[in-house]
Amino acid sequence: MFFDTDCSAILLLEDGSYFEGISFGAIGTVSGEVVFNTGMTGYQEVVTDPSYFGQLITFTYPEIGNTGINSEDSESSHPSVKGVITRQISEVASNWRQEKSLEKWLKYENVVGIHGIDTRGLVRHLRDSGTLNGIISSESSYSLEELFSILKKSPSMSGLNLVDKVSTKYAFKVNSACPVSFDKRIKIIKTNPYKVVAIDFGIKQSILDRLVAHGCEVTILPANASISDVLDLSPEGVFLSNGPGDPATVDSGIKLAKDLIALDRLPVFGICLGHQILGLALGGETFKLSYGHRGLNHPCGLNGQVEITSQNHGFALSSESLNSEKIKITKFNLNDQTVAAISVIDRPFFGVQYHPEASPGPHDADHHFNHFVTLIEDRRRIVD
């Protein structure tokens, strides 16, 4: 065995450092990029967010599992992460919405977990060294050398296109939201809803819910949709979704965004990966962040106006690459001055790097959905 008798799992990083802990969830061996989320709540939403596809997620909050799992809070039908890393798992879940425990859910969904490790030490290590690939194993038959050999075969996130792994294969329509009853944010019921096409690079359920709540009827298309696929649906606006992987590799999405820009008649709104794809289509460049932005507490703003935002991304647009005569940076991430939002001057195209649907997270940025439908409404008046 490679671990102490009091331990039953190990996390090994590509630089050779390792952490011994206790297994939970499914038994197995999984590798991927090790990232961390600084949020205090929302572990179910994080684990099911398609933007985390294939990653090993570290929760900086010291305990998860205390509110269990319910059928309303998932961002997709199954977990997207490969593995979960935490300091402590609560054996007792107490919440009026709970339907099952985190432990049982992860076992059922075949997600490998490790707890009982020094997550503060791990996060400090990732912060200092930059994001690293890692491997979690709860199979005692492997030696450290064997695990390291497996880990070396794990691909780097740079240059990796993961969109096809999470995108829908078929078009489908959404015209009713599935929000919880206590969500008091804006809900608009329109007799003539805004017709929106959403390109699915790994779209979250809560984004669809917020689009519908703002009066949209949404048709979701696969990531490889062409401009003719979009125009055949006669949309009034196009949404570019979040998603995993390196944005510069999503050739079909970048081409579609370029075609929409050239068409110059439909409002376009991008979130996270969709924001990056819009920036790339406008001639910008992206780069990989040292350890990414993942949490519910990132301040973004400009000229004294600040929003506290929910974020999940490992890449960002280069501000120097954006044509200032055509593109306006409307917000910066105030922690590191990276680009947080852009708009095209005198054109109905804009994107935000953060998550205005706020699931999980604060509701400061919900107004971006209203801005999108306002652009559509303005176009309606011109067309009519």
C-alpha positions as CSV (number, residue, x, y, z in Angstrom):
1,M,0.0,0.0,0.0
2,F,1.1,3.6,-0.6
3,F,-0.8,5.2,2.2
4,D,-0.9,5.0,6.0
5,T,-3.2,2.5,7.6
6,D,-5.3,5.4,8.9
7,C,-5.9,6.7,5.4
8,S,-7.7,5.3,2.5
9,A,-7.1,7.8,-0.4
10,I,-4.3,9.9,-1.9
11,L,-4.1,13.0,-4.0
12,L,-0.9,13.2,-6.0
13,L,0.1,16.3,-8.0
14,E,2.2,16.4,-11.1
15,D,5.1,18.2,-9.2
16,G,5.4,15.1,-7.0
17,S,3.7,16.5,-3.9
18,Y,0.9,14.5,-2.4
19,F,-1.7,14.5,0.3
20,E,-3.1,11.4,2.2
21,G,-6.7,11.4,3.3
22,I,-9.9,9.5,3.6
23,S,-12.0,8.2,0.7
24,F,-15.6,9.1,0.2
25,G,-18.0,8.8,-2.7
26,A,-17.1,6.2,-5.3
27,I,-14.0,4.0,-5.1
28,G,-11.6,4.6,-8.0
29,T,-8.7,6.5,-9.6
30,V,-9.3,9.7,-11.5
31,S,-6.9,12.4,-12.9
32,G,-7.4,15.9,-14.2
33,E,-6.7,19.6,-13.5
34,V,-6.9,20.4,-9.7
35,V,-8.7,23.7,-9.2
36,F,-10.3,25.4,-6.1
37,N,-13.5,27.2,-5.5
38,T,-13.6,29.9,-2.7
39,G,-17.4,29.9,-2.2
40,M,-18.9,29.1,1.2
41,T,-22.1,27.5,-0.3
42,G,-23.4,25.9,-3.4
43,Y,-21.4,22.6,-3.6
44,Q,-24.1,20.9,-5.6
45,E,-24.3,23.6,-8.2
46,V,-20.5,23.6,-8.5
47,V,-20.2,19.8,-8.9
48,T,-22.8,19.8,-11.7
49,D,-21.6,22.9,-13.5
50,P,-20.4,21.7,-17.0
51,S,-17.7,24.3,-17.0
52,Y,-15.9,22.1,-14.4
53,F,-16.0,19.1,-16.8
54,G,-13.1,16.7,-16.1
55,Q,-11.6,18.7,-13.3
56,L,-10.8,17.8,-9.6
57,I,-12.5,20.5,-7.5
58,T,-11.2,21.6,-4.2
59,F,-13.6,23.3,-1.8
60,T,-11.8,25.9,0.4
61,Y,-14.8,26.1,2.8
62,P,-13.8,23.5,5.4
63,E,-16.9,21.3,5.4
64,I,-19.4,20.3,2.7
65,G,-22.4,18.0,2.7
66,N,-24.3,19.5,5.6
67,T,-27.3,20.5,3.4
68,G,-27.5,17.3,1.4
69,I,-28.6,17.1,-2.3
70,N,-32.0,18.0,-3.9
71,S,-33.4,17.8,-7.4
72,E,-33.8,21.6,-7.9
73,D,-30.2,22.9,-7.5
74,S,-28.3,20.9,-10.2
75,E,-26.9,22.8,-13.2
76,S,-26.9,19.7,-15.4
77,S,-28.4,16.2,-15.1
78,H,-25.2,14.6,-13.7
79,P,-21.9,15.8,-12.0
80,S,-19.4,17.3,-14.3
81,V,-16.3,17.0,-12.1
82,K,-14.2,13.9,-11.9
83,G,-13.3,14.2,-8.3
84,V,-14.0,16.2,-5.1
85,I,-11.4,17.4,-2.6
86,T,-12.5,18.8,0.8
87,R,-11.3,19.1,4.4
88,Q,-14.3,17.5,5.9
89,I,-17.5,15.8,4.9
90,S,-20.6,16.2,7.2
91,E,-22.1,12.9,8.0
92,V,-25.3,14.6,9.0
93,A,-27.3,16.6,6.5
94,S,-30.1,18.9,7.7
95,N,-32.1,20.9,5.3
96,W,-35.8,21.0,4.5
97,R,-35.1,20.6,0.8
98,Q,-32.7,17.6,1.2
99,E,-33.6,14.4,-0.8
100,K,-30.4,12.4,-0.4
101,S,-26.9,12.7,1.2
102,L,-23.9,14.0,-0.7
103,E,-22.0,10.8,0.0
104,K,-24.8,8.5,-1.5
105,W,-25.2,10.8,-4.5
106,L,-21.5,10.8,-5.3
107,K,-21.4,7.0,-5.0
108,Y,-24.4,6.7,-7.3
109,E,-22.9,9.1,-9.8
110,N,-19.4,7.4,-9.6
111,V,-17.6,10.6,-8.5
112,V,-14.4,9.9,-6.5
113,G,-13.7,12.0,-3.4
114,I,-11.0,12.6,-0.8
115,H,-11.4,14.4,2.5
116,G,-9.4,14.8,5.7
117,I,-6.5,16.6,3.9
118,D,-5.1,20.1,4.6
119,T,-7.0,22.0,1.9
120,R,-5.5,25.3,3.0
121,G,-2.1,23.9,2.4
122,L,-3.2,22.5,-1.0
123,V,-4.7,25.9,-2.1
124,R,-1.6,27.8,-1.0
125,H,0.5,25.4,-3.0
126,L,-1.7,25.8,-6.1
127,R,-1.7,29.6,-5.6
128,D,2.1,29.7,-5.5
129,S,2.8,27.1,-8.2
130,G,-0.1,27.7,-10.5
131,T,-2.7,25.1,-11.5
132,L,-1.4,21.5,-11.6
133,N,-2.8,18.3,-12.9
134,G,-3.4,15.7,-10.2
135,I,-4.8,12.2,-9.5
136,I,-7.1,11.0,-6.7
137,S,-7.0,7.3,-5.9
138,S,-8.8,5.2,-3.3
139,E,-7.5,2.0,-4.8
140,S,-4.7,0.7,-2.6
141,S,-3.3,-1.6,-5.3
142,Y,-1.5,1.3,-6.9
143,S,2.0,2.5,-5.9
144,L,3.0,6.2,-6.0
145,E,5.1,5.4,-9.1
146,E,2.2,3.8,-10.9
147,L,-0.1,6.7,-10.1
148,F,2.5,9.1,-11.3
149,S,2.8,7.2,-14.5
150,I,-1.0,7.4,-15.0
151,L,-0.9,11.1,-14.1
152,K,1.7,12.0,-16.8
153,K,-0.8,10.9,-19.4
154,S,-3.4,13.4,-18.3
155,P,-3.6,16.2,-20.9
156,S,-3.0,19.9,-20.1
157,M,-6.1,22.2,-20.2
158,S,-4.3,24.5,-22.5
159,G,-5.2,23.5,-26.1
160,L,-7.9,21.2,-24.9
161,N,-11.4,21.4,-26.5
162,L,-13.9,19.9,-24.1
163,V,-17.0,21.6,-25.5
164,D,-18.1,18.6,-27.6
165,K,-18.1,16.5,-24.4
166,V,-20.8,18.6,-22.7
167,S,-22.8,20.1,-25.6
168,T,-26.2,18.8,-26.5
169,K,-26.3,16.7,-29.7
170,Y,-29.8,17.8,-30.6
171,A,-31.8,21.0,-30.7
172,F,-34.4,21.5,-28.0
173,K,-36.6,24.3,-26.8
174,V,-37.2,25.8,-23.3
175,N,-40.1,28.2,-22.6
176,S,-40.7,27.6,-18.9
177,A,-38.3,28.1,-16.1
178,C,-37.7,25.8,-13.2
179,P,-36.8,28.2,-10.4
180,V,-37.4,27.5,-6.7
181,S,-40.5,29.0,-5.2
182,F,-38.6,31.4,-2.9
183,D,-36.6,33.0,-5.8
184,K,-37.8,36.6,-5.7
185,R,-35.8,37.9,-8.7
186,I,-37.6,39.3,-11.7
187,K,-39.9,37.0,-13.6
188,I,-41.6,38.4,-16.8
189,I,-44.4,36.6,-18.5
190,K,-44.8,37.8,-22.1
191,T,-47.6,36.9,-24.5
192,N,-45.1,37.4,-27.3
193,P,-41.8,36.1,-25.8
194,Y,-38.4,37.0,-27.2
195,K,-37.1,34.3,-29.6
196,V,-33.5,33.5,-28.5
197,V,-31.1,30.9,-29.8
198,A,-28.6,29.7,-27.2
199,I,-25.4,27.9,-28.4
200,D,-24.6,25.2,-25.9
201,F,-20.9,25.1,-25.0
202,G,-21.9,23.6,-21.7
203,I,-24.9,25.7,-20.6
204,K,-26.1,25.8,-17.0
205,Q,-29.7,25.2,-16.2
206,S,-29.9,28.4,-14.1
207,I,-28.8,30.5,-17.2
208,L,-31.8,29.0,-19.1
209,D,-34.0,29.8,-16.1
210,R,-32.9,33.4,-16.1
211,L,-33.4,33.9,-19.8
212,V,-36.9,32.5,-19.5
213,A,-37.6,34.6,-16.4
214,H,-36.7,37.7,-18.5
215,G,-39.3,36.8,-21.2
216,C,-37.4,34.6,-23.6
217,E,-38.4,31.5,-25.4
218,V,-35.0,29.7,-25.9
219,T,-34.0,27.2,-28.5
220,I,-30.8,25.5,-27.6
221,L,-28.4,24.4,-30.4
222,P,-25.3,22.2,-30.3
223,A,-21.9,23.8,-30.1
224,N,-21.1,23.1,-33.8
225,A,-24.2,25.0,-35.1
226,S,-23.7,27.1,-38.2
227,I,-25.0,30.5,-39.0
228,S,-27.6,28.9,-41.3
229,D,-28.8,26.7,-38.4
230,V,-29.3,29.8,-36.3
231,L,-31.0,31.9,-39.0
232,D,-33.4,29.1,-39.9
233,L,-35.0,29.6,-36.5
234,S,-35.6,33.4,-37.1
235,P,-34.2,34.4,-33.7
236,E,-34.3,37.9,-32.3
237,G,-31.1,37.4,-30.3
238,V,-28.3,34.8,-29.8
239,F,-26.8,33.7,-26.5
240,L,-23.3,32.2,-26.3
241,S,-23.0,30.0,-23.2
242,N,-20.4,29.0,-20.6
243,G,-18.4,25.9,-21.0
244,P,-15.1,24.0,-20.2
245,G,-11.7,23.9,-21.8
246,D,-9.5,26.3,-23.8
247,P,-11.7,28.8,-25.7
248,A,-9.2,29.2,-28.5
249,T,-9.8,25.6,-29.6
250,V,-13.6,26.1,-30.1
251,D,-13.3,26.8,-33.8
252,S,-17.0,26.2,-34.7
253,G,-18.1,28.6,-32.0
254,I,-15.6,31.3,-33.0
255,K,-16.6,31.0,-36.6
256,L,-20.3,31.3,-35.7
257,A,-19.6,34.4,-33.6
258,K,-17.7,36.0,-36.5
259,D,-20.6,35.3,-38.8
260,L,-23.0,36.9,-36.4
261,I,-20.8,39.9,-36.1
262,A,-20.6,40.2,-39.9
263,L,-24.4,39.8,-40.1
264,D,-24.7,42.8,-37.7
265,R,-28.4,42.6,-37.0
266,L,-28.9,40.3,-34.0
267,P,-28.1,41.1,-30.4
268,V,-25.4,38.7,-29.1
269,F,-24.8,38.0,-25.4
270,G,-21.9,35.8,-24.1
271,I,-21.2,34.5,-20.6
272,C,-17.9,33.1,-19.5
273,L,-16.6,30.9,-22.4
274,G,-19.2,32.6,-24.6
275,H,-17.7,36.0,-23.6
276,Q,-14.2,34.7,-24.5
277,I,-15.4,33.3,-27.8
278,L,-17.0,36.6,-28.7
279,G,-13.7,38.4,-27.9
280,L,-11.8,35.9,-30.0
281,A,-14.2,36.5,-32.9
282,L,-13.6,40.2,-32.6
283,G,-9.8,39.7,-33.0
284,G,-8.8,39.4,-29.4
285,E,-6.6,36.7,-27.8
286,T,-7.0,34.6,-24.7
287,F,-4.5,33.3,-22.1
288,K,-4.5,30.8,-19.3
289,L,-4.7,32.3,-15.8
290,S,-2.2,31.0,-13.2
291,Y,-4.9,29.4,-11.0
292,G,-8.2,30.7,-12.4
293,H,-11.1,32.6,-10.8
294,R,-13.6,30.3,-9.1
295,G,-15.8,31.6,-6.4
296,L,-18.8,33.7,-5.4
297,N,-17.0,36.8,-4.2
298,H,-15.0,38.4,-7.0
299,P,-15.4,42.2,-7.3
300,C,-15.7,43.5,-10.8
301,G,-16.2,47.1,-11.9
302,L,-15.1,50.3,-13.5
303,N,-15.2,54.0,-12.5
304,G,-16.3,53.4,-9.0
305,Q,-19.2,51.0,-9.9
306,V,-18.7,47.5,-8.5
307,E,-20.5,44.2,-8.7
308,I,-19.7,41.2,-6.5
309,T,-19.8,38.3,-8.9
310,S,-19.8,34.5,-9.2
311,Q,-16.9,33.2,-11.4
312,N,-15.6,30.0,-12.8
313,H,-12.9,30.2,-15.5
314,G,-9.3,29.3,-16.1
315,F,-8.8,31.5,-19.2
316,A,-9.3,35.2,-19.8
317,L,-9.2,37.8,-22.7
318,S,-6.0,39.8,-23.1
319,S,-6.9,43.4,-22.7
320,E,-4.0,44.4,-24.9
321,S,-5.3,42.3,-27.8
322,L,-8.7,44.1,-27.9
323,N,-9.2,46.8,-30.5
324,S,-10.1,49.9,-28.4
325,E,-11.6,51.7,-31.4
326,K,-14.2,48.9,-31.7
327,I,-14.4,47.2,-28.3
328,K,-15.0,48.8,-24.9
329,I,-13.9,47.1,-21.7
330,T,-16.9,47.7,-19.5
331,K,-15.6,46.0,-16.3
332,F,-12.3,44.7,-14.9
333,N,-11.8,42.0,-12.2
334,L,-10.7,44.2,-9.4
335,N,-8.5,41.5,-7.9
336,D,-6.1,41.3,-10.8
337,Q,-7.3,43.8,-13.4
338,T,-8.2,41.1,-16.0
339,V,-11.0,41.7,-18.4
340,A,-14.4,41.0,-16.8
341,A,-16.9,42.4,-19.4
342,I,-16.8,43.9,-22.9
343,S,-19.2,45.5,-25.4
344,V,-18.8,46.4,-29.1
345,I,-19.1,50.2,-29.6
346,D,-22.4,51.1,-31.3
347,R,-23.3,47.4,-31.9
348,P,-25.6,45.1,-29.8
349,F,-22.8,42.6,-28.9
350,F,-21.6,42.2,-25.3
351,G,-20.1,39.6,-23.0
352,V,-19.4,39.1,-19.3
353,Q,-16.7,36.9,-17.9
354,Y,-18.6,36.2,-14.7
355,H,-22.0,34.5,-14.0
356,P,-25.0,36.9,-13.7
357,E,-27.3,33.9,-13.2
358,A,-25.6,33.7,-9.7
359,S,-26.0,30.0,-9.1
360,P,-24.5,29.8,-6.6
361,G,-23.6,33.4,-5.8
362,P,-24.9,37.0,-5.4
363,H,-27.6,38.6,-7.6
364,D,-25.7,41.9,-8.3
365,A,-25.3,41.1,-12.0
366,D,-28.8,39.9,-13.0
367,H,-29.3,43.1,-14.9
368,H,-27.2,41.8,-17.8
369,F,-30.2,39.6,-18.8
370,N,-32.4,42.7,-18.8
371,H,-29.9,44.5,-21.0
372,F,-30.0,41.6,-23.5
373,V,-33.8,41.6,-23.8
374,T,-33.7,45.4,-24.0
375,L,-31.5,45.2,-27.0
376,I,-33.9,42.7,-28.5
377,E,-36.9,45.0,-27.7
378,D,-35.1,47.9,-29.4
379,R,-34.6,45.8,-32.5
380,R,-38.2,44.8,-32.5
381,R,-39.2,48.5,-32.6
382,I,-36.9,49.1,-35.6
383,V,-38.1,46.0,-37.5
384,D,-41.7,46.7,-36.8
